[in-house]
């Protein structure tokens, strides 16, 4: 397109060799700042009305229950995650200007999790859009065209029925673990989201992320629980592949916003959950560490830090006009070596007007020397639980077959 200009790409992994491992980026433990709820009928409300308590289901149970009435979202939308609720939640809590004055990045948890997983991602393409507003990077969720094409095919092809059913199983598991199926259909638009302050390297992050449920006891981040399903594993090779690949995504998603427990439902091929097991998010890297070429938090955080650093430098020294936006494209089937950076005038404005005004006020606060502080000034970060996240994983494998490990 005539409106596009390709800029120098970001290298995915500069491998310095075993004698000189990558330096870790200091990590700041997430702190919850605000929250909001979403539903199809009520829209966004700035409360915890959609936060559901965990209710342990009896196994086995059928994940296909309720599929015929399931209310899914439109999965052919290129920009499915509006940023407005993140800013709105801070505003409703009365901390918007203060937190933005100290922030370097505002985005959804999913974008940051994609960055964390990229050094080992050999299959899943991702895109995201970025604008720097008063020196704050705002990253927008953008679905790649190849993902949208897959969704269009899935929606129109009767042969894809099982794929659609298996996608539903995750939503069904959440329903089963939060009180079971009532008279209303399962609706993926119903969600509770936390907004947290976190940090990597010298970048202070404001992240919004969905939370599946809470344990009914602890309040805030210590009580939140992620819910996941996966196939029962009955061979060592399956366990190894699970620990190398799937646990990376689970770790990145939960670690990013400070959710420290993941309840896993191990299902059979017919969609019946046969076993429940709780995993400690900070121990997941230990499971992976036993395998050659394993993912690790140090490399993940260092890469995310490098991407944000290069974006900051790009906007600071690129001579862009105000409102300039770039698109990041990682397409591993084309190349695993780089993230393409494309300046594109056709990228629509994805930042709400109220958020722009708040970012302007925050810049004035920052210029006057104000802004939120916790364990350092804007741009600083203290080392949090990174060392814990590189733990031993408890000394055993994640066993999806028979065996112990209840929830």
C-alpha positions in Angstrom: 0.0 0.0 0.0 1.1 3.5 -0.7 0.5 4.6 2.9 2.9 2.0 4.3 6.6 2.4 5.0 8.7 -0.6 6.3 11.0 0.4 9.1 14.0 -1.6 10.4 12.6 -4.8 12.0 13.1 -6.0 15.5 15.3 -9.1 15.8 13.5 -11.9 17.7 16.4 -13.6 19.3 20.1 -12.6 19.3 21.6 -15.8 20.6 24.8 -14.9 22.4 25.8 -18.6 23.0 25.8 -20.7 26.1 28.8 -19.0 27.6 27.1 -15.7 27.6 23.4 -16.2 28.4 20.9 -13.3 27.8 20.7 -10.7 30.6 17.4 -10.7 32.4 15.2 -7.7 32.5 14.1 -6.7 36.0 10.5 -7.6 36.6 7.9 -5.7 38.8 5.3 -7.8 40.5 1.8 -6.9 39.3 -0.4 -4.8 41.6 -4.2 -4.5 40.9 -5.3 -1.0 40.3 -8.9 -1.3 39.2 -11.4 -3.7 37.6 -14.4 -3.9 35.3 -17.1 -6.4 34.2 -18.5 -7.0 30.7 -21.7 -8.6 29.6 -23.7 -8.7 26.4 -26.7 -7.0 28.0 -25.1 -4.5 30.4 -22.0 -3.7 28.4 -19.1 -2.5 30.6 -19.6 -1.7 34.3 -16.8 -0.7 36.6 -17.4 -3.2 39.3 -16.7 -6.9 40.1 -20.3 -8.1 39.3 -19.0 -10.7 36.8 -16.3 -12.1 39.0 -17.5 -15.6 39.9 -16.3 -17.8 42.8 -14.8 -21.2 42.0 -17.1 -24.1 42.8 -15.3 -27.5 42.4 -17.3 -29.7 39.9 -17.6 -33.4 40.3 -15.7 -35.4 37.7 -16.3 -36.7 35.2 -18.4 -34.1 33.4 -19.3 -33.4 29.8 -17.8 -30.2 28.3 -20.2 -30.4 25.3 -23.2 -29.6 27.5 -24.7 -26.3 26.4 -22.9 -26.1 23.0 -26.2 -25.9 21.0 -27.1 -22.6 22.8 -23.6 -21.1 23.1 -23.4 -17.4 22.4 -20.0 -16.7 20.9 -18.5 -13.4 19.8 -17.9 -12.4 16.2 -14.5 -13.9 15.5 -14.1 -12.2 12.2 -13.5 -8.8 13.7 -10.0 -7.5 13.1 -9.8 -5.3 16.2 -11.8 -7.3 18.9 -10.6 -5.6 22.1 -11.4 -1.9 22.7 -9.0 -0.2 25.0 -11.6 2.1 26.5 -12.4 -0.1 29.5 -8.8 -0.1 30.7 -8.7 3.7 30.8 -12.3 3.8 32.1 -11.6 1.5 35.0 -8.7 3.7 36.1 -11.0 6.7 35.7 -13.7 5.1 37.8 -11.2 4.3 40.5 -9.9 7.9 40.5 -6.4 7.0 39.6 -6.3 7.5 35.8 -4.1 10.6 35.7 -1.8 9.5 38.5 -1.1 6.0 37.0 -0.8 7.2 33.4 1.7 9.8 34.6 4.0 6.9 35.7 3.2 4.5 32.8 5.3 3.7 29.8 2.9 1.2 28.2 -0.8 0.6 28.2 -2.3 -2.5 26.5 -4.2 -5.7 27.0 -2.5 -8.6 28.7 -2.7 -10.7 25.5 -0.4 -8.4 23.7 2.3 -8.6 26.4 1.9 -12.4 26.6 2.5 -12.6 22.9 5.7 -10.8 23.3 6.8 -13.0 26.1 6.2 -16.2 24.0 7.6 -15.0 20.7 11.2 -16.4 21.0 9.8 -19.9 20.9 6.7 -19.3 18.7 7.1 -21.3 15.5 3.5 -21.4 14.4 1.1 -18.6 15.6 1.2 -15.2 13.8 0.4 -12.1 15.7 0.0 -8.4 14.8 -0.5 -5.4 17.0 -0.7 -1.6 16.5 1.1 1.0 18.4 1.0 4.8 18.9 3.1 6.8 21.3 1.0 9.4 23.1 3.0 11.8 25.2 5.7 9.2 25.5 3.3 6.4 26.5 3.1 3.4 24.2 -0.4 2.4 23.6 -0.7 -1.1 22.0 -3.8 -2.2 20.3 -5.0 -5.8 19.6 -5.1 -6.6 15.9 -6.0 -10.1 14.5 -3.8 -11.2 11.5 -5.5 -11.8 8.2 -4.6 -15.5 8.3 -6.4 -15.9 11.7 -9.5 -14.1 10.3 -9.4 -16.4 7.3 -9.3 -19.4 9.5 -12.3 -18.1 11.4 -14.3 -17.5 8.3 -13.6 -21.0 7.1 -14.5 -22.4 10.4 -17.8 -20.5 10.5 -18.9 -21.6 7.0 -17.5 -25.1 6.7 -19.8 -27.9 8.2 -16.7 -30.1 8.3 -15.3 -27.7 11.0 -18.0 -28.6 13.5 -15.6 -30.5 15.8 -13.2 -27.5 15.8 -16.0 -25.2 16.9 -17.0 -27.7 19.6 -13.5 -28.0 20.9 -13.2 -24.2 21.0 -16.4 -24.2 23.1 -15.0 -26.7 25.6 -12.9 -24.0 27.2 -15.9 -21.8 27.9 -17.8 -24.8 29.1 -15.1 -25.6 31.6 -15.2 -22.1 33.0 -19.0 -22.4 33.4 -18.7 -25.8 35.1 -16.1 -24.5 37.6 -18.2 -21.4 38.6 -21.5 -22.9 39.5 -22.5 -25.1 36.6 -25.1 -24.6 33.8 -28.2 -22.7 34.6 -31.1 -21.7 32.4 -29.1 -19.0 30.5 -26.8 -20.1 27.7 -23.1 -19.9 28.1 -22.0 -16.5 26.8 -18.4 -15.6 26.0 -19.2 -11.9 26.3 -19.5 -12.3 30.1 -16.2 -11.5 31.7 -14.4 -9.9 34.7 -11.2 -8.1 34.0 -8.5 -6.7 36.3 -6.3 -3.7 35.5 -2.8 -4.1 36.9 0.4 -2.1 37.2 3.4 -4.2 36.3 6.8 -3.7 34.9 9.6 -5.2 32.8 13.1 -3.7 32.5 12.7 0.1 32.7 9.1 0.0 31.4 6.1 0.4 33.7 3.1 -1.3 32.3 -0.7 -0.9 32.7 -2.3 -4.1 31.6 -5.9 -5.2 31.4 -6.7 -8.9 31.5 -9.6 -11.2 31.9 -9.8 -13.2 35.2 -11.7 -16.5 35.1 -12.7 -16.8 38.7 -11.6 -16.3 42.3 -11.1 -18.9 45.1 -13.8 -17.4 47.3 -11.3 -16.7 50.1 -8.5 -14.3 49.2 -9.2 -10.9 47.7 -7.6 -9.4 44.7 -4.7 -11.0 42.8 -3.9 -13.7 45.4 -7.4 -15.1 45.0 -7.6 -15.1 41.3 -7.6 -18.5 39.4 -7.0 -19.2 35.7 -9.1 -22.1 34.2 -7.6 -24.2 31.4 -8.4 -27.5 29.7 -6.1 -29.9 27.9 -6.2 -33.5 26.7 -5.4 -36.3 29.1 -1.8 -37.4 28.4 -0.8 -41.0 28.5 2.6 -41.0 26.9 5.9 -39.3 27.9 6.2 -37.6 24.6 2.8 -36.0 25.1 3.8 -34.7 28.5 7.1 -33.3 27.1 5.4 -31.5 24.3 2.8 -30.1 26.7 5.5 -28.8 29.1 7.6 -27.3 26.2 4.7 -25.7 24.3 1.4 -25.2 26.0 2.8 -24.3 29.4 4.6 -21.4 27.8 1.3 -19.8 26.7 -0.3 -20.5 30.1 2.7 -19.1 32.0 2.8 -15.9 29.8 -0.9 -15.2 30.2 -1.1 -15.7 34.0 2.4 -14.4 34.9 1.7 -11.1 33.0 -1.1 -10.0 35.3 -0.1 -11.8 38.5 -2.5 -14.8 38.5 -0.6 -17.4 40.4 -2.8 -20.5 40.2 -4.1 -22.4 37.1 -6.8 -25.0 37.5 -6.5 -27.6 34.7 -9.2 -29.9 33.5 -7.8 -32.9 31.8 -10.3 -34.2 29.2 -10.6 -37.2 27.0 -11.2 -37.0 23.2 -15.0 -37.1 23.8 -14.9 -33.9 25.9 -15.3 -35.5 29.3 -13.1 -34.0 32.1 -11.5 -36.9 33.9 -9.2 -35.1 36.3 -8.6 -31.7 37.9 -5.2 -30.4 38.9 -3.9 -27.1 40.2 -0.6 -25.7 38.9 1.5 -22.9 40.4 2.2 -20.4 37.7 5.7 -19.6 39.1 6.6 -23.3 38.9 5.7 -23.8 35.3 9.2 -22.9 34.0 10.6 -25.6 36.1 8.6 -28.2 34.3 9.9 -26.9 30.9 13.5 -26.7 32.0 14.0 -30.5 31.8 13.6 -30.4 28.0 16.2 -29.4 25.4 15.5 -26.0 23.9 13.1 -25.1 26.7 11.6 -21.7 27.1 12.6 -19.6 30.1 11.4 -16.4 31.8 14.7 -14.7 31.5 14.7 -14.8 27.7 11.0 -14.1 27.5 11.2 -10.9 29.7 14.4 -9.8 27.9 12.7 -10.0 24.5 9.6 -8.1 25.7 11.8 -5.4 27.2 13.8 -5.1 24.0 10.7 -4.7 21.8 9.3 -2.0 24.1 12.7 -0.3 24.2 13.1 -0.3 20.4 9.6 1.1 20.0 10.3 3.9 22.5 13.5 4.8 20.6 11.7 4.6 17.3 9.0 7.1 18.3 11.5 9.3 20.1 13.8 9.6 17.2 11.8 8.7 14.1 10.7 12.2 13.2 7.1 11.0 12.9 4.2 13.4 12.7 1.8 13.5 15.7 -0.6 10.6 15.7 1.7 8.4 13.7 1.0 4.7 14.2 3.0 1.5 13.4 2.0 -2.1 13.0 4.1 -4.9 14.4 3.9 -8.2 12.5 5.3 -11.5 13.6 4.6 -14.2 11.1 6.8 -17.2 12.0 5.8 -19.3 8.9 7.5 -16.5 6.9 10.4 -15.8 9.2 11.0 -16.5 12.9 14.0 -14.1 12.9 12.2 -10.8 13.1 9.2 -8.7 14.0 8.4 -6.4 11.1 7.6 -2.7 11.9 5.4 -0.9 9.4 4.5 2.8 9.6 1.0 2.9 8.1 -1.2 6.0 7.7 -4.2 3.7 7.2 -4.2 2.5 10.8 -7.4 3.9 12.4 -7.3 5.9 15.6 -7.8 3.2 18.3 -7.4 5.5 21.4 -10.6 6.9 22.9 -10.8 10.7 23.1 -11.1 10.7 26.9 -8.0 8.5 27.1 -6.1 11.0 25.0 -7.1 13.8 27.3 -6.0 11.8 30.3 -2.7 11.0 28.7 -2.2 14.8 28.1 -3.0 15.6 31.7 -0.6 12.8 32.8 2.2 14.3 30.7 1.7 17.6 32.5 1.8 15.8 35.9 5.0 14.0 34.8 6.6 17.3 33.7 5.8 18.8 37.1 7.5 15.8 38.8 4.4 14.0 40.0 2.9 10.6 39.2 2.4 7.3 41.0 5.4 5.8 42.5 6.1 2.3 44.0 9.5 1.0 44.4 11.1 3.5 42.0 10.3 6.4 39.7 8.8 6.2 36.3 10.9 3.9 34.1 12.5 2.0 37.0 11.6 -1.5 38.0 12.6 -3.7 40.9 13.2 -7.4 40.5 10.1 -9.2 41.7 9.3 -12.9 41.5 11.4 -13.7 38.5 13.7 -15.9 40.5 10.7 -17.8 41.9 9.4 -18.3 38.4 12.5 -20.1 37.5 12.0 -22.7 40.2 12.1 -26.4 40.0 8.5 -27.0 39.2 8.1 -29.2 42.2 10.4 -31.9 40.9 7.8 -33.8 38.9 6.0 -33.7 35.5 2.6 -32.4 34.8 0.7 -35.7 34.8 -2.5 -35.5 32.8 -3.4 -39.2 33.1 -4.2 -41.0 36.3 -2.6 -39.9 39.5 -2.8 -37.4 42.3 -2.8 -33.6 42.3 -6.3 -32.4 43.1 -7.5 -28.8 42.9 
